């Protein structure tokens, strides 16, 4: 349990950290688990990609700490929202920016690029993504190689997505990341559902609700009994609806 002196729920602590660099350092040390939790999805999602970028866990922890400091400086303690939710987003944005910058100079082998294109072509032709085992047979490579390529490709795609504040909710829909929602977040989600509900089928609306509840795409597909491709297409449909209505600005 965190010492009350360093609790992120106490706005006096946040205000003190804005003015006292030494205390800010102590606050980071005592809340390092928040930073670890915020960067773990990048560490666990694609270790091969991180290695190719030349990034280590300690690098991401350092970058995450910078995100935490920026969150302290930017946070308005009068808004009545949780600092932990605000900081988690700031940390993730900082890490994502770092990885995106490194990705821009990272060299992907021609063989890997070719496999990415061939996998994408197969998906387009079939209308859904075959399993890694099926792709391995089709492309005459190992299943492990297919999974590595898909992992890197997916991670690269996530780094290319916009990350302005209005997209935070859309990122939650796609990834299933379920941060501790403030009242403001909940109102935002309710507004989102109200906008799209008349344009979605019952199944599509259930997909949206499951994604917002914290499911990832695979879990949602299993819960409803549909393919991952159907979930992915529904998410894309929702994004397009929200863009057309100006919800994302």
Residue pairs with C-beta under 8 A, 6 or more apart in sequence:
2 8
2 30
2 31
3 30
4 10
5 13
6 13
6 26
6 27
6 30
6 31
7 13
8 14
8 27
8 31
8 34
8 82
8 83
8 84
8 87
9 82
9 83
9 84
11 77
11 83
13 27
14 72
14 75
14 77
14 83
15 77
16 23
17 23
17 24
17 27
17 72
18 24
18 72
18 73
24 69
24 72
27 72
28 35
28 65
28 68
28 69
31 68
32 61
34 68
34 84
34 87
34 88
34 91
35 61
35 64
35 65
35 67
35 68
35 91
36 61
36 64
37 88
38 64
38 67
38 87
38 88
38 91
38 92
38 95
39 60
39 61
39 63
39 64
39 91
39 92
39 95
41 92
41 175
41 177
42 50
42 60
42 95
42 96
42 99
43 50
43 57
43 60
45 151
45 154
45 155
45 158
46 151
46 152
46 154
46 155
48 148
48 151
48 152
49 99
49 103
49 151
49 152
49 155
49 156
50 56
50 60
50 99
52 106
52 108
52 152
53 99
53 102
53 103
53 106
54 102
55 98
55 99
55 102
59 98
60 95
60 98
63 94
63 95
63 98
64 91
64 94
64 95
66 94
67 87
67 90
67 91
67 92
67 93
67 94
67 95
68 87
68 90
68 91
70 90
70 94
71 83
71 86
71 87
71 90
71 91
72 87
74 90
75 83
75 86
75 87
77 83
79 184
80 183
81 182
81 183
81 184
81 185
82 180
82 182
84 180
85 179
85 180
85 181
85 182
85 185
88 179
89 168
89 179
93 163
96 159
96 163
97 163
99 159
100 159
100 160
103 156
103 159
108 152
112 149
112 152
115 139
115 141
115 145
115 146
115 149
116 149
116 153
118 139
119 129
119 135
119 139
119 146
119 149
119 150
119 153
122 130
122 135
122 138
123 129
123 130
123 229
127 229
128 227
128 228
128 229
128 230
129 228
129 229
130 138
132 143
132 146
132 147
132 150
133 143
135 143
135 146
136 142
136 143
136 145
136 146
139 146
158 175
161 167
161 171
163 171
164 249
166 247
166 248
166 249
167 248
169 185
169 188
169 189
169 192
170 238
170 239
170 242
170 248
171 177
172 178
172 179
172 211
172 212
173 208
173 211
173 212
173 235
173 238
173 239
174 211
174 217
174 235
175 216
176 211
176 214
176 215
176 216
176 217
176 219
176 220
177 214
178 212
178 213
178 214
179 185
181 189
189 212
191 247
192 242
192 247
193 205
193 208
193 209
193 212
195 241
195 242
195 245
195 247
196 205
196 208
196 238
196 241
196 242
197 205
199 241
200 208
200 234
200 237
200 238
203 224
203 226
203 234
204 234
204 237
204 238
206 224
207 220
207 224
207 230
207 231
207 234
207 235
208 234
208 238
210 219
210 220
210 223
210 224
211 217
211 220
211 231
211 235
215 223
217 228
217 231
217 232
217 235
218 228
220 231
221 227
221 228
221 230
221 231
224 231
239 248
242 248
